[in-house]
Amino acid sequence: MPIETIYRSAHCEWVDVEAPTAEDLKFLHERYEINNLLLEDTMDPNHLPKYEEDGNVKFFLLRESTELERKNLNTISDISTKIGVFLLGNTIITVHRMKTRSISETKKNISTVQEDISPQKVLLMIAILIMKSFDDESLSLFETMDNIENEIFLKNTNHTSQIRRLYKLKRKSGLNSRVLIISTDAIDKFRLLDLQDSEIVDLKDKHKDVVADFDHLNIQITNLISMFLALSDQKANQVMKVLAIYSVYFLPITFIAGVYGMNFENMPELHHKHGYFITLGVMATVVISTFIYVRRRQW
């Protein structure tokens, strides 16, 4: 997508670059005198959030949560996408690899505003929408966790797929939490911009709220995994308990059957007229006695 001027007024020019090519970066370097190293940072899909200054250029690298559902959750690029923002004079330049909700919604919001908007104000609007993307993601993960919890404890399902879903949920939540924690320094640097204190406090509060939500989510998921494993162990113990009780019933009578199944010649009971019925009676007596003993012991 070519370089596009989104907004222009007497005090602000917003230039947006989506999926930049090498030629686009070269143009930005020559036209706006932006350091090539900063431009290269916008091309690295796994680059962490940060803030840098180079002369009159202020560079913010932020990451926005994405709704993409990836199989593997190994890096922060699997759950977020980066947005590079350059501030120089009355110009703001945004660089990103893919369409993002924060950029799209900021475009719509600016089109409805009557008064002039400063580049710093545009950046603030983008940053708040970025925090909102993480807020929406935390709500989605909370809902998923609640559904899994209901399946485990209310529907009494104990499939191995549940633990895989919980592990994936934990990985996703952990990566989001990592992005937000690393973003703290870049969010703090907003105090260097020409913005009202109330606007900066609002952004910081939103950031703190989302960090707290993911911290709480991580704890809840960890507790749920522990409870799931404990429940699985309990069910396994119940099965072993039932098997143990049955073995208590049948072990004595199996021993009796084994003794009389040896077929030695000098075993008088084998030739007794009522030996078969007497042995069955002894077996029944052993089983009944064992049952009474188990019930009294409340096993």
C-alpha positions as CSV (number, residue, x, y, z in Angstrom):
1,M,0.0,0.0,0.0
2,P,1.5,3.4,-1.0
3,I,2.3,6.1,1.5
4,E,-0.9,7.9,2.4
5,T,-1.6,11.3,3.9
6,I,-4.5,10.7,6.3
7,Y,-5.0,14.1,7.8
8,R,-3.6,17.6,7.0
9,S,-4.2,20.9,8.6
10,A,-2.3,24.1,9.4
11,H,-0.8,22.5,12.5
12,C,-0.7,18.8,11.7
13,E,0.1,16.3,9.0
14,W,-0.5,12.6,9.5
15,V,1.3,10.2,7.1
16,D,0.5,6.5,7.3
17,V,2.5,3.7,5.7
18,E,1.1,0.2,5.7
19,A,3.3,-2.8,4.8
20,P,6.3,-0.6,3.9
21,T,8.7,-1.6,1.2
22,A,12.4,-0.8,1.0
23,E,11.6,2.0,-1.3
24,D,9.0,3.4,1.2
25,L,11.6,3.4,4.0
26,K,14.2,5.1,1.7
27,F,11.6,7.8,0.8
28,L,10.9,8.4,4.6
29,H,14.6,8.6,5.3
30,E,15.3,11.2,2.5
31,R,12.1,13.2,2.8
32,Y,11.9,13.5,6.6
33,E,15.6,12.7,7.5
34,I,14.7,9.8,9.8
35,N,17.5,7.6,11.0
36,N,17.7,4.3,9.0
37,L,18.2,2.4,12.3
38,L,14.8,3.6,13.5
39,L,13.2,2.7,10.2
40,E,14.7,-0.8,10.4
41,D,13.1,-1.3,13.8
42,T,9.7,-0.9,12.2
43,M,10.5,-3.9,10.0
44,D,11.3,-6.3,12.8
45,P,8.1,-8.3,13.6
46,N,9.3,-9.3,17.1
47,H,10.7,-5.9,18.2
48,L,9.7,-4.9,21.7
49,P,7.9,-1.6,22.6
50,K,10.3,1.3,23.2
51,Y,10.9,5.0,23.0
52,E,13.9,6.7,21.3
53,E,14.9,10.3,20.4
54,D,17.1,11.2,17.5
55,G,17.6,14.9,17.0
56,N,14.1,16.4,16.5
57,V,12.5,13.0,15.9
58,K,10.6,11.3,18.7
59,F,10.1,7.6,18.0
60,F,7.5,5.4,19.7
61,L,7.3,1.7,19.0
62,L,4.0,0.3,20.4
63,R,2.3,-3.1,20.0
64,E,-1.4,-3.7,19.5
65,S,-3.2,-6.9,20.4
66,T,-4.5,-8.8,17.4
67,E,-7.5,-11.1,17.1
68,L,-5.5,-13.7,15.1
69,E,-5.8,-17.2,16.4
70,R,-2.4,-18.9,15.9
71,K,-1.6,-22.5,16.6
72,N,1.8,-21.8,18.2
73,L,2.2,-19.1,20.8
74,N,6.0,-18.7,21.1
75,T,6.7,-15.0,20.5
76,I,5.0,-11.6,21.1
77,S,4.3,-11.4,17.3
78,D,1.9,-14.3,17.7
79,I,-0.5,-12.2,19.8
80,S,0.3,-8.6,18.7
81,T,1.5,-6.4,15.9
82,K,3.8,-3.4,16.1
83,I,3.1,0.2,15.2
84,G,6.0,2.6,14.7
85,V,5.2,6.3,15.3
86,F,7.5,9.1,14.4
87,L,6.9,12.7,15.7
88,L,8.8,15.5,14.0
89,G,7.5,19.0,14.3
90,N,4.0,19.2,13.0
91,T,4.2,15.8,11.3
92,I,3.3,12.3,12.6
93,I,4.2,9.2,10.6
94,T,2.7,5.8,11.5
95,V,4.3,2.6,10.1
96,H,2.8,-0.8,10.5
97,R,2.9,-4.2,8.7
98,M,-0.9,-4.9,8.7
99,K,-4.2,-3.2,9.1
100,T,-4.8,-2.3,12.7
101,R,-7.9,-1.3,14.5
102,S,-6.3,1.5,16.4
103,I,-5.2,3.2,13.1
104,S,-8.6,2.6,11.4
105,E,-10.6,3.9,14.3
106,T,-8.4,6.9,14.7
107,K,-9.0,7.8,11.1
108,K,-12.7,7.7,11.6
109,N,-12.5,9.7,14.9
110,I,-10.4,12.4,13.3
111,S,-12.9,12.8,10.4
112,T,-15.6,13.7,12.8
113,V,-13.6,16.3,14.7
114,Q,-14.1,19.9,13.7
115,E,-11.1,21.6,15.3
116,D,-7.5,21.2,14.4
117,I,-5.7,18.2,16.0
118,S,-2.0,18.2,17.0
119,P,0.3,15.3,16.1
120,Q,0.6,14.5,19.8
121,K,-3.1,14.3,20.1
122,V,-3.2,11.8,17.2
123,L,-0.6,9.7,18.9
124,L,-2.6,9.8,22.2
125,M,-5.7,8.6,20.4
126,I,-3.8,5.7,18.8
127,A,-2.2,4.8,22.2
128,I,-5.6,4.7,24.0
129,L,-7.1,2.5,21.3
130,I,-4.0,0.2,21.6
131,M,-4.7,-0.2,25.3
132,K,-8.4,-0.8,24.5
133,S,-7.3,-3.7,22.2
134,F,-5.6,-5.4,25.2
135,D,-8.6,-4.7,27.4
136,D,-10.8,-6.4,24.8
137,E,-8.4,-9.3,24.7
138,S,-8.4,-9.7,28.5
139,L,-12.2,-9.8,28.5
140,S,-12.2,-12.4,25.7
141,L,-9.7,-14.6,27.7
142,F,-11.7,-14.2,30.9
143,E,-14.8,-15.4,29.0
144,T,-12.9,-18.4,27.6
145,M,-11.6,-19.3,31.0
146,D,-15.1,-19.1,32.5
147,N,-16.4,-21.5,29.8
148,I,-13.6,-24.0,30.5
149,E,-14.2,-23.7,34.3
150,N,-17.9,-24.4,33.8
151,E,-17.1,-27.4,31.7
152,I,-14.8,-28.8,34.3
153,F,-16.8,-28.2,37.5
154,L,-20.4,-28.0,36.3
155,K,-20.5,-30.4,33.4
156,N,-17.9,-32.6,35.1
157,T,-15.8,-33.1,31.9
158,N,-12.2,-34.1,32.5
159,H,-10.9,-34.6,29.0
160,T,-7.2,-34.1,28.2
161,S,-8.2,-31.4,25.7
162,Q,-9.1,-29.1,28.6
163,I,-5.6,-29.0,29.9
164,R,-4.3,-28.2,26.4
165,R,-6.8,-25.3,26.2
166,L,-5.8,-24.1,29.6
167,Y,-2.1,-24.2,28.7
168,K,-2.7,-22.3,25.5
169,L,-4.8,-19.7,27.4
170,K,-1.9,-19.3,29.9
171,R,0.6,-18.9,27.1
172,K,-1.6,-16.2,25.4
173,S,-2.2,-14.4,28.7
174,G,1.5,-14.5,29.6
175,L,2.6,-13.0,26.3
176,N,0.1,-10.2,26.5
177,S,1.2,-9.5,30.0
178,R,4.8,-9.4,28.9
179,V,4.0,-6.9,26.1
180,L,2.2,-4.6,28.5
181,I,4.9,-4.6,31.1
182,I,7.6,-3.8,28.5
183,S,5.4,-1.0,27.2
184,T,5.5,0.8,30.5
185,D,8.6,2.8,29.7
186,A,7.1,4.0,26.3
187,I,3.8,4.9,28.0
188,D,5.7,7.0,30.6
189,K,7.5,8.9,27.9
190,F,4.2,10.5,26.9
191,R,4.8,13.1,29.6
192,L,7.5,14.5,27.2
193,L,4.8,15.4,24.7
194,D,2.7,18.6,24.6
195,L,-0.4,17.1,26.2
196,Q,-2.5,17.9,29.1
197,D,-1.7,16.1,32.4
198,S,-5.3,14.7,32.6
199,E,-4.9,13.1,29.1
200,I,-1.6,11.5,30.1
201,V,-3.0,10.3,33.4
202,D,-6.0,8.8,31.6
203,L,-3.6,6.8,29.3
204,K,-1.5,5.6,32.2
205,D,-4.5,4.6,34.2
206,K,-5.8,2.6,31.2
207,H,-2.4,0.9,30.9
208,K,-2.3,0.1,34.7
209,D,-5.8,-1.4,34.5
210,V,-5.0,-3.7,31.7
211,V,-1.8,-4.8,33.3
212,A,-3.7,-5.6,36.5
213,D,-6.4,-7.5,34.5
214,F,-3.8,-9.8,32.9
215,D,-2.0,-10.3,36.2
216,H,-5.3,-11.4,37.7
217,L,-6.0,-13.6,34.7
218,N,-2.6,-15.3,35.0
219,I,-3.2,-16.1,38.6
220,Q,-6.7,-17.4,37.9
221,I,-5.5,-19.6,35.0
222,T,-2.7,-21.0,37.2
223,N,-5.2,-21.8,40.0
224,L,-7.6,-23.4,37.5
225,I,-4.8,-25.6,36.1
226,S,-3.9,-26.7,39.7
227,M,-7.5,-27.4,40.5
228,F,-7.9,-29.4,37.2
229,L,-4.9,-31.6,38.0
230,A,-6.1,-32.1,41.6
231,L,-9.6,-33.1,40.3
232,S,-8.0,-35.5,37.8
233,D,-5.9,-37.0,40.7
234,Q,-9.0,-37.3,42.8
235,K,-10.9,-39.2,40.1
236,A,-8.0,-41.5,39.6
237,N,-7.9,-42.2,43.3
238,Q,-11.6,-43.0,43.2
239,V,-11.0,-45.5,40.5
240,M,-8.1,-47.0,42.4
241,K,-10.3,-47.2,45.5
242,V,-13.0,-49.1,43.7
243,L,-10.5,-51.5,42.2
244,A,-8.9,-52.0,45.6
245,I,-12.2,-52.8,47.2
246,Y,-13.0,-55.3,44.5
247,S,-9.6,-56.9,45.0
248,V,-10.3,-57.2,48.7
249,Y,-13.5,-59.1,47.9
250,F,-12.0,-61.5,45.3
251,L,-8.5,-62.1,46.6
252,P,-9.6,-64.5,49.4
253,I,-11.9,-66.5,47.2
254,T,-9.3,-66.5,44.4
255,F,-6.8,-67.9,46.9
256,I,-9.3,-70.7,47.9
257,A,-9.9,-71.5,44.2
258,G,-6.2,-71.6,43.6
259,V,-5.6,-74.0,46.5
260,Y,-8.2,-76.5,45.3
261,G,-7.2,-76.0,41.7
262,M,-3.8,-77.6,42.4
263,N,-5.3,-81.1,42.0
264,F,-2.9,-83.0,44.3
265,E,-4.0,-86.6,44.9
266,N,-3.9,-86.4,48.7
267,M,-6.6,-83.7,49.0
268,P,-9.5,-85.3,50.8
269,E,-11.8,-82.3,50.2
270,L,-11.7,-83.0,46.5
271,H,-13.4,-86.4,47.0
272,H,-15.9,-85.2,49.6
273,K,-19.5,-85.6,48.5
274,H,-20.5,-82.0,49.4
275,G,-17.0,-80.4,49.0
276,Y,-18.1,-78.2,46.1
277,F,-21.1,-76.7,48.0
278,I,-19.1,-76.3,51.2
279,T,-16.3,-74.4,49.3
280,L,-18.9,-72.1,47.7
281,G,-20.4,-71.4,51.1
282,V,-17.0,-70.6,52.5
283,M,-16.4,-68.2,49.6
284,A,-19.8,-66.5,50.1
285,T,-19.1,-66.2,53.8
286,V,-15.8,-64.6,53.2
287,V,-17.3,-62.1,50.7
288,I,-20.2,-61.2,53.1
289,S,-17.8,-60.8,56.0
290,T,-15.5,-58.6,54.0
291,F,-18.5,-56.4,52.9
292,I,-19.6,-55.9,56.5
293,Y,-16.1,-55.1,57.6
294,V,-15.7,-52.5,54.8
295,R,-19.0,-50.9,55.5
296,R,-18.2,-50.6,59.2
297,R,-14.9,-49.0,58.4
298,Q,-16.6,-46.6,56.0
299,W,-14.3,-47.3,53.2
